[in-house]
Amino acid sequence: ELPQFLFAVHFRPPHSKWRSGAMELPSGNRLNPPSSSVSSRRRRQRFLSEGGRVDRISALPDDLLLQVLCRLRCARTAALTSAVARPWRGLWRHLTELSFREIAPDALEAALGLVARPAISLLEIDIPEEHRGEIDPARVSALLRTAARLAPTALVFTACGNCSVAPIEVPVFHRATSIKLEVHNLCLTPPAHGLEFPVLERLSVGGGYAFDTDEFIQRCPRLRVLEVGNRCRLHKIKVHSTTIEELVVSDDCWANGIDIMAPALKQLKLSIRMDSQFSVSFSAPMVENLWWDFSCPSQNVGDDGWRMLHLSLWKKESVNTLRLTIDAGPSMLMDLEDYAEAYAPFADRNFSEEIASLPNFSVLQLHLIRRGHAFGPVVSNLLGICTFIQKLKVDINEFTCTGVCPPNCPCEQPQNWRSQTISLWQLLKKLK
C-alpha cells in the first residue's frame, strides 16, 4: 500500500531512462547491475518488468537501490518506486537525504511519521505557498519538532504563514551543522535558556518577524556563518561572538541599529533599511570584505534642509570608501517661506554624528540631489567633518527647477562658508 501523500501522483522518475537493465541518471551516468562474479553481494530473485523482460535493477542490494533513490532528489518520487516491485516497497523510508516539496501539510506530517531512520544527513521541507491558509504557528512548531526528532545534520525549512506574530520556538537540532529557515510572515524564537545548538556552524533565516540575532547567537557556541535576509524584520542586529567569521544581512531588512563585536569576523555584508532611531556600534579588526548599504526612508539624518537618503561603505584593496546620497528636497517647495520645516522631517542625528559612528574610511564620494539649491555650504560642512580623507569625488544630480530659493533659504547656511578654511592635509599629500 502506498503512503497517503502519494495519492493522485503518477510514477515517472524525473529525467531517468531505463535501458536494457541499466538506469541512466540525470548526470548521464549509467547504473549497471552488479557482476555475477562478486559473491559477497546480496542476491535476489529476478523480477519481471512490464513487457516480460528481466528487471535487473530490483535485484540489486538495498544499499545500491538507496543510492538510486537518493539521486531522484525527491522523497515523493522515491516513495512512488514502491509500485515498481516488491524490493522497492518502503525502501524510501531508509534514505539518509529526504526532500519534501509541493506536499500539503497534512500529507507532509504523515510522510515524516513514516521515516524509519533515527538520524539523517539532510531534511528539506518546502510547503507550497498555496497552502499558506493551513500554516499557523502551532503547525509550524509541530513540523519543526518532528524534524528535530529525525536529527538531520542539515535542515532546510520553507513555509509561508498569514502574518502571525505568535512566537514559534525553534527546537534544538543537536546534530545539525547547517540550518536554513525561510518563514515568511512568521515569528521565530530560540530555544529556552540553557538549551543550545551544540555543533551548528551555519544559520540562515529569512522572512520572519522580530528575529533576535543576539538570542540565537547565544545558543550557537560554534556558529561561523549567519545569514539574515528576505526582508526579515529585525530589532537591533547585535552580534557579539568570538566565532562568527561571516555575517550577511540582505534584501533590505529593517533594523533600528547594529551592534557588532566580532574579533574573528572576516566577511560582512549589510543591506538595511534604517529605522528612525538607528545607531551603530562596530568592532571587527580582522574584517577583509566589507559592504554596507543603508537606506534612510525616514530621512531623519542631516543638517538644515539637506537629508541623507543612502549610505554605502565598502572595502576594496584595504581601502574603505564612503558614499553618501543627500537630497535637498522637492523643488516645488522652494517658494515656501519655511522650507526646512515644510519639507524635512526632524533630524534626529546630524551628518557629524552619523559619520562618527562608522568605521574609518579614506575615500569620500558625495552624490548631491540639489534641486536648484546651493550645495557649497553642505559640502563645506562635510569636508570639515572628514578632514582625514585622501580622495574626494562629488557628483551633482540636477533636477528641472521652476523656482528660486526663497529669502534666507537654509541651503545658504552658514553664510560665511565661503571664507572658511578647511585643512585637508591627507588629500593635499595625495595631490603632491
Legacy VTK file of the C-alpha trace (Angstrom):
# vtk DataFile Version 3.0
C-alpha trace
ASCII
DATASET POLYDATA
POINTS 432 float
0.000 0.000 0.000
1.410 3.376 -0.983
1.699 6.199 1.595
-1.192 8.661 1.638
0.954 11.567 0.445
1.491 9.823 -2.904
-2.135 9.541 -3.962
-3.106 11.056 -7.326
0.538 11.227 -8.387
1.752 9.083 -11.287
5.136 7.425 -11.076
7.770 8.550 -13.522
11.251 9.122 -12.088
12.260 12.581 -13.349
14.827 12.658 -16.140
15.662 8.958 -15.726
15.762 6.400 -18.554
15.599 2.627 -18.364
17.685 0.797 -20.943
18.066 -2.969 -21.054
18.614 -3.497 -17.358
20.587 -0.294 -16.713
19.339 3.028 -15.361
20.616 6.266 -16.883
20.704 9.007 -14.222
20.251 12.789 -14.788
24.024 13.206 -14.665
24.375 10.961 -17.719
25.954 8.101 -15.747
24.503 4.611 -16.050
23.905 2.403 -13.056
24.589 -1.178 -14.172
23.704 -4.341 -12.269
26.473 -5.960 -10.218
28.693 -8.600 -11.755
27.637 -12.176 -11.040
31.228 -12.975 -10.088
31.023 -10.889 -6.908
29.876 -13.448 -4.360
29.833 -11.029 -1.424
26.865 -9.087 -2.770
23.365 -9.945 -1.746
21.484 -11.995 -4.368
17.802 -11.541 -5.092
15.436 -13.454 -7.305
14.920 -11.830 -10.671
11.731 -9.880 -11.240
9.934 -9.362 -14.493
9.272 -5.807 -15.595
6.467 -4.678 -17.873
6.877 -6.421 -21.211
8.258 -9.595 -19.613
11.902 -8.511 -19.534
14.090 -9.216 -16.517
14.153 -6.322 -14.008
17.833 -6.361 -13.065
17.645 -3.094 -11.089
15.298 -4.607 -8.497
17.808 -7.408 -7.961
20.421 -5.006 -6.654
21.287 -4.902 -2.921
19.380 -2.416 -0.767
22.331 -0.076 -0.376
22.597 0.352 -4.161
18.844 0.816 -4.532
19.030 3.541 -1.900
21.695 5.287 -3.958
19.319 5.236 -6.918
16.513 6.728 -4.802
18.816 9.356 -3.340
19.640 10.646 -6.820
15.966 11.326 -7.503
16.257 14.286 -5.073
12.588 13.990 -4.125
11.092 11.906 -1.302
7.693 11.673 -3.006
9.163 10.375 -6.267
11.362 7.958 -4.311
8.322 6.635 -2.436
6.487 6.080 -5.717
9.018 3.382 -6.594
7.131 1.202 -4.093
4.793 0.455 -7.008
7.590 -0.895 -9.228
8.403 -4.157 -7.462
8.474 -5.693 -4.005
12.156 -4.844 -3.228
11.418 -1.118 -3.629
8.462 -1.165 -1.262
9.021 1.194 1.661
12.709 1.496 0.839
12.489 5.316 0.643
11.885 5.385 4.415
15.547 4.463 4.912
17.025 7.298 2.825
19.631 9.469 4.525
18.603 12.516 2.454
14.921 13.477 2.265
13.430 16.359 0.275
9.694 17.042 0.595
8.453 19.618 -1.903
4.991 20.576 -3.161
3.270 18.481 -0.485
0.260 19.639 1.544
0.848 20.000 5.318
-1.378 17.042 6.338
0.325 14.709 3.879
3.730 16.042 4.932
3.080 15.211 8.588
2.064 11.685 7.601
5.168 11.233 5.459
7.533 12.421 8.189
5.951 9.905 10.550
6.934 7.065 8.197
10.671 7.819 8.132
12.471 4.818 9.591
15.953 6.196 10.206
16.673 7.673 13.661
19.141 10.176 12.140
19.515 11.524 8.596
22.020 13.744 6.828
19.626 16.137 5.020
15.996 17.109 5.552
14.407 19.605 3.173
10.794 20.733 3.667
9.198 23.216 1.270
5.473 23.819 1.817
3.798 25.372 -1.246
2.546 28.932 -0.803
-0.912 27.813 -1.938
-1.268 26.125 1.463
-0.465 29.256 3.487
-4.009 29.211 4.899
-3.147 25.918 6.613
0.109 27.241 8.060
-0.276 28.646 11.556
2.316 28.867 14.367
1.082 25.649 16.002
1.507 23.633 12.816
4.948 25.079 12.047
6.027 24.348 15.609
4.820 20.736 15.297
6.625 20.249 11.979
9.873 21.633 13.414
9.632 19.310 16.427
9.088 16.344 14.117
12.068 17.440 12.031
14.205 17.673 15.173
13.359 14.059 16.069
14.862 12.962 12.738
18.150 14.580 13.838
19.347 15.899 10.445
22.849 17.282 10.056
21.432 19.809 7.555
17.914 21.289 7.628
16.140 23.443 5.028
12.629 24.547 6.051
10.420 26.838 3.946
6.878 27.938 4.809
4.662 30.981 4.331
2.139 31.935 7.011
-0.603 34.515 7.371
1.139 37.402 9.137
1.147 35.891 12.615
3.360 37.365 15.333
2.728 34.468 17.728
6.177 33.146 18.707
7.356 29.826 17.284
10.120 28.285 19.379
12.758 26.586 17.259
13.637 23.240 18.868
17.200 22.085 19.368
18.764 20.201 16.472
21.618 18.520 18.301
23.343 17.101 15.159
22.738 19.985 12.771
25.748 21.831 11.380
23.632 23.851 8.904
20.083 25.234 9.273
18.147 27.362 6.782
14.726 28.706 7.817
12.608 30.646 5.303
9.483 31.512 7.278
7.544 34.328 5.644
5.126 36.224 7.898
6.018 34.157 10.957
7.953 34.870 14.159
10.781 32.573 15.269
12.245 32.496 18.769
15.260 30.496 20.001
15.072 27.544 22.402
14.760 28.248 26.104
17.818 29.451 28.012
20.158 26.608 28.817
19.478 24.833 25.523
21.742 25.236 22.518
22.665 24.004 19.058
25.964 22.369 20.054
27.551 21.872 16.599
25.712 24.414 14.423
28.132 26.328 12.170
25.818 27.971 9.609
22.430 29.591 10.274
20.296 31.267 7.602
16.958 32.937 8.399
14.650 34.836 6.061
11.242 36.449 6.008
10.465 36.356 9.732
9.226 38.958 12.209
11.329 40.359 15.052
14.244 37.955 14.573
16.642 38.388 17.504
20.185 37.760 16.284
21.675 38.045 19.763
19.409 35.419 21.340
20.108 32.893 18.589
23.866 33.518 18.614
23.951 32.841 22.357
22.563 29.348 21.642
25.186 28.585 18.968
28.676 28.247 20.529
30.274 27.161 17.215
28.464 29.445 14.780
30.725 30.708 11.969
28.216 31.987 9.382
24.994 33.930 10.000
22.744 34.983 7.112
19.579 37.041 7.545
17.507 38.129 4.565
14.313 38.220 2.539
13.085 41.424 4.191
13.330 39.951 7.647
12.142 42.447 10.270
14.817 42.870 12.930
15.261 44.855 16.093
18.926 45.638 16.553
21.455 43.499 14.703
23.501 42.505 17.725
26.409 40.173 17.070
28.768 39.643 19.985
30.660 36.486 19.082
34.207 35.156 19.114
33.437 32.516 16.445
31.496 34.415 13.749
33.549 34.728 10.549
30.845 35.745 8.058
27.752 37.911 8.571
25.273 38.687 5.777
22.128 40.784 6.202
20.498 41.204 2.792
17.324 42.177 0.918
16.722 45.483 2.700
15.965 44.112 6.143
14.522 46.689 8.545
16.613 47.335 11.666
16.968 50.008 14.327
20.712 49.600 14.701
23.791 47.415 14.509
25.973 46.382 17.428
28.831 44.208 16.217
31.736 42.991 18.326
33.304 40.112 16.429
37.100 39.715 16.608
37.104 36.790 14.110
34.764 38.409 11.555
36.257 38.417 8.039
33.289 38.988 5.712
30.483 41.454 6.379
27.629 42.420 4.071
24.760 44.569 5.343
21.781 45.747 3.294
19.470 47.572 5.691
16.576 49.980 5.868
17.310 52.241 8.804
14.575 52.807 11.369
14.262 56.302 12.805
16.366 55.544 15.921
19.132 53.736 14.052
22.526 53.553 15.778
25.892 51.958 15.005
28.500 50.279 17.195
31.140 48.339 15.287
34.317 46.462 16.179
35.759 43.847 13.803
39.527 44.335 13.457
40.026 41.292 11.178
37.380 42.151 8.571
38.629 41.697 4.990
35.498 42.058 2.854
33.151 44.853 3.873
29.952 46.108 2.235
27.337 48.315 3.902
24.271 49.502 2.029
21.921 51.561 4.211
18.806 53.368 3.006
17.161 56.007 5.186
13.407 56.102 4.383
12.639 58.296 7.404
15.115 60.953 6.160
15.910 61.960 9.729
19.694 62.329 9.307
21.096 65.639 8.103
21.618 69.349 8.604
19.348 72.271 7.743
17.263 71.270 4.686
19.591 68.510 3.477
18.718 64.893 4.317
20.586 61.630 3.820
18.837 59.152 1.531
21.507 56.487 1.223
24.805 55.449 2.777
27.222 52.939 1.259
30.525 51.840 2.750
32.790 49.243 1.188
36.315 47.936 1.392
38.433 47.245 -1.667
42.140 46.515 -1.620
42.343 47.572 2.041
40.757 50.976 1.264
37.412 51.945 2.811
35.133 54.165 0.709
32.070 56.045 1.985
29.380 57.193 -0.448
26.578 59.491 0.750
23.468 60.338 -1.258
21.996 63.584 0.063
18.772 65.273 -1.049
17.905 68.972 -0.885
14.170 68.314 -1.098
11.385 68.779 -3.670
11.742 71.799 -5.939
8.046 72.546 -5.574
8.698 73.751 -2.041
11.355 76.262 -2.998
8.892 79.132 -2.839
7.738 78.299 0.688
8.923 80.663 3.361
9.780 77.970 5.881
11.369 75.439 3.561
13.122 73.253 6.146
10.071 72.810 8.343
7.763 72.148 5.394
9.967 69.586 3.679
12.331 67.898 6.039
11.380 65.612 8.910
13.019 66.459 12.195
16.701 65.483 12.109
17.407 63.050 14.941
21.101 62.998 14.009
23.303 65.331 12.012
25.932 64.309 9.473
28.739 64.600 12.004
27.075 62.181 14.434
26.299 59.677 11.685
29.830 59.674 10.243
31.457 59.426 13.672
29.790 56.036 14.254
31.189 54.492 11.059
34.422 52.542 10.540
37.369 54.608 9.346
37.417 55.459 5.639
39.840 57.339 3.386
37.703 57.942 0.266
34.580 60.124 0.309
32.038 60.171 -2.517
29.166 62.676 -2.371
26.094 62.333 -4.558
24.035 65.529 -4.172
20.459 65.929 -5.387
20.464 69.726 -5.267
17.113 70.595 -6.921
18.407 74.083 -7.712
19.728 74.786 -4.220
23.214 75.933 -3.303
25.388 72.990 -2.295
28.531 74.814 -1.208
27.580 75.012 2.490
26.699 71.317 2.838
29.905 70.231 1.045
31.935 72.596 3.218
30.283 71.111 6.307
31.046 67.529 5.255
34.673 68.324 4.393
35.062 69.899 7.813
33.903 66.613 9.328
36.082 64.414 7.077
39.436 66.230 7.160
41.251 62.867 7.126
40.144 61.796 3.623
42.709 61.045 0.909
40.343 61.132 -2.061
37.164 63.100 -2.827
34.522 62.762 -5.530
31.400 64.954 -5.842
28.510 64.148 -8.208
25.755 66.721 -8.761
22.314 65.482 -9.756
20.298 68.312 -11.325
16.516 68.440 -11.471
14.492 70.800 -13.630
13.555 73.658 -11.315
10.968 76.348 -11.961
11.565 78.468 -8.879
14.372 80.095 -6.986
15.485 79.804 -3.407
13.331 81.856 -1.029
14.970 84.521 1.142
17.023 83.058 3.981
16.893 79.582 2.425
18.665 77.047 4.665
20.792 75.958 1.703
22.854 79.171 2.131
23.623 78.499 5.785
26.083 79.255 7.201
26.506 82.398 5.158
30.228 82.639 5.918
31.047 79.263 4.374
32.974 80.904 1.503
35.505 82.408 3.894
36.058 79.267 5.966
39.415 77.464 5.857
39.414 73.659 5.894
42.675 71.744 6.125
42.540 68.532 4.112
46.159 67.647 4.752
45.844 63.977 3.699
44.144 64.951 0.433
46.810 67.572 -0.287
49.510 64.999 0.396
47.957 62.699 -2.202
47.873 65.502 -4.765
51.586 66.271 -4.448
LINES 1 433
432 0 1 2 3 4 5 6 7 8 9 10 11 12 13 14 15 16 17 18 19 20 21 22 23 24 25 26 27 28 29 30 31 32 33 34 35 36 37 38 39 40 41 42 43 44 45 46 47 48 49 50 51 52 53 54 55 56 57 58 59 60 61 62 63 64 65 66 67 68 69 70 71 72 73 74 75 76 77 78 79 80 81 82 83 84 85 86 87 88 89 90 91 92 93 94 95 96 97 98 99 100 101 102 103 104 105 106 107 108 109 110 111 112 113 114 115 116 117 118 119 120 121 122 123 124 125 126 127 128 129 130 131 132 133 134 135 136 137 138 139 140 141 142 143 144 145 146 147 148 149 150 151 152 153 154 155 156 157 158 159 160 161 162 163 164 165 166 167 168 169 170 171 172 173 174 175 176 177 178 179 180 181 182 183 184 185 186 187 188 189 190 191 192 193 194 195 196 197 198 199 200 201 202 203 204 205 206 207 208 209 210 211 212 213 214 215 216 217 218 219 220 221 222 223 224 225 226 227 228 229 230 231 232 233 234 235 236 237 238 239 240 241 242 243 244 245 246 247 248 249 250 251 252 253 254 255 256 257 258 259 260 261 262 263 264 265 266 267 268 269 270 271 272 273 274 275 276 277 278 279 280 281 282 283 284 285 286 287 288 289 290 291 292 293 294 295 296 297 298 299 300 301 302 303 304 305 306 307 308 309 310 311 312 313 314 315 316 317 318 319 320 321 322 323 324 325 326 327 328 329 330 331 332 333 334 335 336 337 338 339 340 341 342 343 344 345 346 347 348 349 350 351 352 353 354 355 356 357 358 359 360 361 362 363 364 365 366 367 368 369 370 371 372 373 374 375 376 377 378 379 380 381 382 383 384 385 386 387 388 389 390 391 392 393 394 395 396 397 398 399 400 401 402 403 404 405 406 407 408 409 410 411 412 413 414 415 416 417 418 419 420 421 422 423 424 425 426 427 428 429 430 431
